[in-house]
């Protein structure tokens, strides 16, 4: 039974063996470990944690390779998009010269009018009713104020934990 224990079960076993002097199976009541087994259990916990750390490193490696591949594919996509836009511009220029319509065996090319779009020439000259304002908290200023003992309504400092794997 003890060889099949999971990491959390081993951790519980060590904690209970230290606290009460023994660790018993919750279903059968059989005493599986006592306080003399703590060192052996600690070694098994370390082995399991080492295995977990190796898996995390492998996942991190996968993530790095996936990120690199995503970046490569995004650059490839950007290149193809640029080539397609240039080619469409070239075709537009020539189709316009041919009265705006060309029938081909595989495609029909026509020049279409796009909906008008706004081009802002001078942002400062625009009336406020035509501007959007984005409001967001200044988290650095809030953190500094709270650390200095100031009360900031609507905000608090929260400490989280993370595992450092080296």
C-alpha positions in Angstrom: 0.0 0.0 0.0 2.7 2.5 1.0 4.4 2.2 -2.4 1.2 3.5 -4.1 0.9 6.7 -2.0 0.6 9.9 -3.9 2.6 13.0 -3.0 -0.1 14.6 -1.0 -0.7 11.3 0.8 3.0 11.0 1.7 3.0 14.7 2.9 -0.1 13.9 5.0 1.6 10.8 6.4 4.7 12.7 7.4 2.6 15.4 9.0 0.4 13.0 10.9 3.4 10.8 11.9 5.2 13.8 13.4 2.0 15.1 15.1 0.6 11.9 16.5 3.4 9.4 16.2 1.8 7.3 13.5 -0.1 7.3 10.2 -3.0 4.9 9.7 -5.0 3.9 6.7 -8.3 5.7 7.0 -10.3 2.8 5.6 -8.7 -0.2 7.5 -7.1 1.6 10.5 -3.9 -0.3 9.8 -0.9 1.7 11.0 1.3 2.2 7.9 4.0 4.4 9.3 5.2 5.6 12.7 7.5 8.4 13.7 10.6 6.2 12.9 9.6 6.2 9.3 9.6 10.0 8.8 13.1 10.1 7.3 12.3 7.4 4.7 9.0 9.1 3.9 10.9 12.4 3.4 13.2 10.8 0.9 10.1 9.4 -1.0 8.6 12.9 -1.0 11.8 14.4 -2.3 11.8 11.8 -5.1 8.2 12.6 -6.1 8.9 16.4 -5.9 11.9 15.9 -8.1 9.8 14.1 -10.6 7.2 16.8 -10.6 9.9 19.5 -11.0 11.2 17.6 -14.1 7.7 17.5 -15.6 7.3 21.2 -15.0 10.6 21.9 -16.7 9.5 19.8 -19.6 6.2 21.7 -19.9 8.1 25.0 -19.7 10.4 23.8 -22.5 7.3 22.9 -24.6 5.8 26.4 -23.9 9.0 28.1 -25.0 9.1 26.0 -28.2 5.4 26.7 -28.9 5.9 30.4 -28.3 8.8 30.4 -30.8 6.6 28.5 -33.3 3.7 30.9 -32.8 6.0 33.8 -33.4 7.4 32.2 -36.5 3.9 31.5 -37.8 2.7 35.0 -37.0 5.6 36.5 -39.0 4.9 34.1 -41.9 1.2 35.2 -41.8 2.2 38.8 -41.7 4.4 38.3 -44.8 1.6 36.5 -46.7 -0.9 39.2 -45.7 1.5 41.9 -46.9 2.1 40.1 -50.2 -1.7 39.6 -50.7 -2.4 43.3 -50.0 0.3 44.4 -52.4 -1.0 42.1 -55.1 -4.6 43.2 -54.5 -3.5 46.8 -54.9 -1.7 46.0 -58.1 -4.8 44.2 -59.4 -7.1 47.1 -58.3 -5.0 49.6 -60.2 -5.2 47.5 -63.4 -8.9 46.5 -63.1 -9.8 50.2 -62.6 -8.1 50.9 -66.0 -10.4 48.2 -67.5 -13.7 49.9 -66.5 -13.8 48.3 -63.1 -14.9 44.8 -64.1 -13.1 41.8 -65.4 -14.6 38.3 -66.0 -12.2 35.5 -65.9 -12.8 31.7 -66.2 -12.1 31.3 -62.4 -12.8 34.7 -60.9 -14.9 37.8 -61.3 -13.0 41.0 -60.4 -14.9 44.2 -59.7 -14.0 47.5 -58.2 -16.3 48.2 -55.2 -16.7 51.4 -53.3 -15.8 51.1 -49.6 -17.8 52.8 -46.8 -16.2 56.2 -46.0 -13.9 56.1 -43.0 -12.9 58.9 -40.7 -9.4 60.2 -40.8 -8.4 62.4 -37.9 -6.1 65.1 -39.0 -5.8 67.1 -35.7 -6.7 65.4 -32.5 -6.5 68.6 -30.5 -9.0 70.4 -32.7 -11.7 67.7 -32.1 -14.4 68.7 -29.7 -14.4 66.6 -26.5 -17.7 64.9 -27.4 -15.9 63.1 -30.2 -13.1 61.8 -28.0 -12.9 58.7 -25.9 -11.3 58.8 -22.5 -10.0 55.6 -20.9 -9.7 55.5 -17.2 -7.7 52.9 -15.4 -6.1 52.6 -12.0 -2.5 53.6 -11.5 -1.5 50.4 -9.6 2.1 51.5 -8.9 0.9 54.8 -7.3 -1.8 52.9 -5.3 0.8 50.4 -4.0 3.2 53.1 -3.1 0.5 55.0 -1.2 -0.7 51.9 0.7 2.9 51.0 1.6 3.4 54.6 2.9 0.4 54.0 5.2 -2.1 56.0 3.3 -5.7 54.7 3.1 -6.8 54.1 -0.5 -10.5 53.4 -0.7 -11.4 50.7 -3.2 -7.9 49.1 -3.2 -5.8 46.8 -1.0 -2.5 45.1 -1.3 -2.8 41.3 -1.9 0.2 39.0 -1.5 0.2 35.8 -3.5 2.5 32.8 -3.4 4.3 31.1 -6.3 6.6 28.2 -6.6 10.2 29.1 -7.6 11.7 26.2 -9.6 15.5 26.4 -10.3 
